[in-house]
Amino acid sequence: MAGPLVDSTRAPVAFGRRAVPKLFEDLLRPEADTRLRALGSLCNLIHHDHERVYQTSRGGFMEQLKVLLEDEDSSVRTKTCELLHLLTSHSMGRQALLSSSLLPPLSQLLDDSSPSCRRSVLRVLDRLALLPAGAEALLPLVPKLMLKLREEEQKKEQKKEKEEEKDEEEKKEEEKEEEEEEVLLLSTITSCSRLDALPALASDGVSLLGCRLSQRSPNLHREASAALLSLSVCEDGRRQVCEEELLPVLVDLLQDQDLEVQTNAAGVIMYTVIITAGKRRCLHLNVVPVLLDLVSRDKEEEEEEERRKALVLYSLRALTALAESPVGRVLLLEQLPLLVRRSEAEEEDQDIRRAAQTAVRVVTWTP
């Protein structure tokens, strides 16, 4: 008769409430394999039992993980970050991490030699930044995140020279991992910049994000445009969008196949046309017909219409700002019936209806 299967990646788990304390005792052992198995069992427990999250977060065990983040074994460092990622999927775990002393050693691992460890760190930071208190705690880290973006760009240039040495499968796997790292960086920067855009703007953020708007990856388009939207809320961000000549790319993205990319691009244009330079550049790029097309599309299914709401609102507000220019007003007077129709339709969403009414008032304004 065959014996019971033993998982070599996990340590034996004690019964009941003794399980978590016993595994944390194993984390103090000198053998790396023992620490790894204990971490594997902790990850499994926390994934399946929310009570273990409370026990780990409130039981005085968090500070013990600081030593593991500085462990000489990269597998231990990576697995510790995976454990923190699981803990931060719960509000209690996020709060425990924020009140601990783990953020400094965690941020040091952004420069870790192990790519898998770096990605694990970024997953933790990205999830933490979703919480306003987490985004605030990570704001001082934004310049470093921007530096990592620049380094990713430089690494891509260097790798082009060595592409021939690798087979196709290896290239694809590396590209996938690098893309995930960039996406996580961009997502964390976006969350922090929604709270305060200045650290990213001071770190050449608009230029670094603009480079990614022209890349092939839909994921990078989506995250880079979202980050740029958070930066364009500031007047300095709007000015830099114009100076970096990003508006032609953004106008093209208004016709992207991805709705989120379209919405983010419309949002950046909406903020940028507030300033005179933005108005002039967008009118020169003939953006009015593109925005009108987004506003005038027939109503989709209810679910799709709800997803398009932000895109339509951003487009209407951009058209309203463009109507403040004499050239923009002339163009929009020709299309006034379309805007009136959206402003009067009883079945129309109230927010869209009000935005359309504002656009009509500005377009028809006379001194």
SVG drawing of the C-alpha trace seen along z (x, -y; Angstrom):
<svg xmlns="http://www.w3.org/2000/svg" viewBox="-37 -91 62 93">
<polyline fill="none" stroke="black" stroke-width="0.4" points="0.0,0.0 1.4,-3.4 2.3,-5.9 0.8,-9.4 2.1,-12.0 4.4,-14.5 4.8,-18.0 8.5,-18.7 7.9,-22.5 6.0,-22.8 6.8,-22.3 4.5,-20.2 1.7,-22.3 0.8,-22.1 -2.8,-21.8 -5.1,-24.8 -3.8,-28.1 -0.4,-26.7 0.2,-26.4 1.3,-30.0 3.6,-30.4 5.3,-27.1 6.0,-28.1 7.4,-31.4 9.7,-29.5 10.9,-27.5 11.7,-30.8 14.4,-31.3 16.2,-28.1 19.6,-28.5 18.8,-26.1 17.4,-27.9 15.4,-24.9 13.6,-24.9 12.8,-28.6 11.5,-28.1 9.2,-25.2 7.9,-27.2 7.2,-30.1 5.4,-27.8 3.1,-26.5 2.4,-30.0 1.4,-31.1 -0.9,-28.1 -2.5,-28.7 -3.1,-32.4 -4.4,-31.7 -7.1,-29.3 -7.9,-30.6 -8.6,-34.3 -8.2,-33.8 -4.5,-33.1 -4.3,-36.7 -5.5,-38.1 -3.2,-35.8 -0.2,-36.8 -1.0,-40.5 -1.9,-40.9 0.3,-38.3 3.5,-40.3 5.0,-38.2 5.4,-40.9 8.7,-42.4 10.2,-38.9 9.8,-39.0 12.3,-41.9 15.2,-39.5 13.9,-37.3 13.7,-40.3 17.5,-40.6 18.2,-36.9 21.2,-35.9 19.1,-33.3 17.1,-35.0 14.4,-32.2 13.7,-33.1 13.5,-36.8 11.1,-36.1 8.9,-33.8 8.7,-36.3 7.5,-38.9 4.9,-36.4 3.7,-36.0 3.4,-39.8 1.5,-39.9 -1.0,-37.4 -1.3,-39.4 -1.9,-42.7 -4.9,-41.2 -6.7,-41.9 -7.2,-45.3 -5.8,-44.1 -2.7,-42.9 -2.2,-46.2 -2.6,-48.1 -0.1,-45.8 2.5,-46.3 2.1,-50.1 2.5,-50.2 5.6,-47.9 9.2,-48.7 9.2,-46.5 8.8,-49.2 12.5,-50.3 13.9,-46.8 11.1,-46.0 12.0,-49.0 15.6,-48.0 14.6,-44.8 13.6,-46.8 17.3,-46.5 17.5,-42.8 19.6,-40.7 16.7,-38.2 14.0,-39.2 11.4,-37.1 12.1,-38.8 11.8,-42.3 8.4,-41.3 7.2,-40.0 8.2,-43.3 6.3,-45.3 3.2,-43.2 3.2,-44.0 3.8,-47.8 1.2,-47.9 -1.4,-46.3 -0.4,-48.6 -0.7,-51.7 -4.4,-51.0 -5.0,-52.1 -4.8,-56.0 -2.6,-55.5 -0.4,-53.1 -0.1,-55.6 0.9,-58.3 3.5,-56.0 5.0,-55.2 5.2,-58.8 8.8,-59.2 9.6,-56.1 8.2,-57.5 11.6,-58.9 13.1,-55.5 10.2,-53.9 10.7,-56.4 14.5,-55.5 13.5,-51.8 11.4,-52.7 14.4,-54.5 16.6,-51.5 14.1,-49.2 14.3,-51.3 18.1,-51.2 18.1,-47.4 15.8,-47.0 18.3,-49.0 21.2,-46.9 19.4,-43.6 18.8,-44.4 22.4,-43.7 22.2,-40.2 18.9,-39.1 20.5,-36.7 22.1,-34.6 18.7,-33.4 16.0,-31.2 12.4,-32.5 10.9,-30.9 13.5,-32.3 13.0,-35.8 9.2,-35.6 9.5,-34.5 12.0,-37.3 9.7,-39.9 6.7,-38.7 8.6,-39.0 10.0,-42.5 6.5,-43.7 5.0,-42.5 7.6,-44.4 7.0,-47.6 3.2,-47.3 3.5,-46.9 5.8,-49.9 3.4,-52.0 0.4,-50.9 2.1,-51.8 3.2,-55.2 -0.4,-55.9 -1.8,-55.2 0.7,-57.4 0.4,-60.2 -3.4,-60.4 -2.6,-61.5 0.3,-63.9 1.7,-64.2 4.7,-66.4 7.2,-63.6 6.7,-61.9 6.7,-65.2 9.9,-66.2 11.4,-62.8 10.9,-63.4 7.7,-61.4 5.9,-62.7 8.8,-61.9 9.3,-58.4 5.6,-57.7 5.4,-59.1 7.9,-56.6 5.6,-53.8 2.6,-55.2 4.2,-54.1 5.1,-50.6 3.3,-47.5 2.1,-46.1 -1.6,-46.9 -0.9,-46.5 1.8,-49.1 -0.5,-51.5 -3.1,-51.0 -0.9,-51.6 1.2,-54.4 -1.9,-56.3 -3.4,-55.9 -0.3,-57.2 -0.1,-60.2 -3.7,-61.0 -2.8,-61.3 0.1,-63.6 -2.0,-65.8 -4.2,-66.9 -1.4,-69.4 -0.8,-72.5 2.9,-71.6 1.9,-68.1 -0.3,-69.6 2.5,-71.9 4.9,-69.0 2.5,-67.0 2.6,-69.8 6.3,-70.3 7.1,-66.6 4.9,-66.5 2.7,-63.7 -0.6,-65.1 -0.3,-63.5 0.1,-60.1 -2.8,-60.7 -5.1,-61.7 -4.2,-58.4 -5.0,-56.5 -8.5,-58.0 -9.1,-55.4 -7.4,-52.5 -9.2,-49.2 -8.9,-49.2 -11.7,-51.2 -9.5,-51.9 -6.7,-53.3 -9.2,-55.5 -10.6,-56.8 -7.2,-57.6 -6.2,-59.4 -9.4,-61.4 -8.8,-62.3 -5.3,-63.6 -6.6,-65.6 -9.4,-67.0 -6.9,-68.4 -4.4,-69.5 -6.9,-71.6 -7.5,-73.7 -4.2,-75.6 -3.9,-77.7 -1.0,-75.7 -3.0,-72.5 -6.0,-74.1 -3.9,-75.3 -2.1,-72.0 -5.3,-69.9 -7.1,-72.1 -4.1,-71.9 -4.3,-68.1 -8.0,-68.2 -9.1,-66.5 -12.7,-67.9 -14.1,-65.4 -12.6,-62.5 -14.1,-63.6 -17.4,-64.3 -17.4,-60.7 -16.8,-59.3 -19.7,-61.4 -22.1,-60.6 -21.9,-56.9 -25.1,-55.0 -26.0,-53.7 -24.5,-50.3 -25.8,-47.6 -26.3,-48.9 -23.1,-47.3 -21.0,-48.6 -22.6,-52.1 -21.7,-52.2 -18.1,-51.4 -18.0,-54.1 -19.5,-56.8 -16.1,-58.2 -14.9,-58.3 -18.0,-60.3 -17.7,-62.6 -14.0,-63.3 -14.7,-63.9 -17.6,-66.4 -15.5,-68.3 -12.6,-68.5 -15.0,-69.8 -16.3,-72.4 -12.7,-73.6 -12.0,-73.8 -15.2,-75.8 -13.6,-78.6 -11.3,-79.2 -12.8,-81.1 -11.7,-78.4 -13.1,-75.6 -16.4,-77.5 -16.8,-77.8 -16.2,-74.1 -18.6,-73.1 -21.4,-75.5 -21.6,-73.3 -22.1,-70.3 -24.5,-71.9 -27.5,-69.6 -25.4,-66.6 -24.6,-68.2 -28.2,-69.5 -29.5,-66.0 -27.3,-64.5 -28.2,-67.4 -32.0,-66.9 -32.5,-63.1 -34.5,-62.1 -33.1,-58.5 -29.5,-59.9 -27.3,-59.5 -27.7,-62.6 -23.9,-63.3 -23.5,-63.1 -26.6,-65.2 -25.3,-67.9 -21.9,-67.8 -23.6,-68.2 -25.7,-71.1 -22.5,-72.9 -20.9,-72.3 -24.0,-73.8 -23.9,-76.8 -20.2,-77.5 -20.6,-76.9 -23.5,-79.2 -22.2,-81.9 -22.0,-85.4 -20.5,-88.5"/>
</svg>
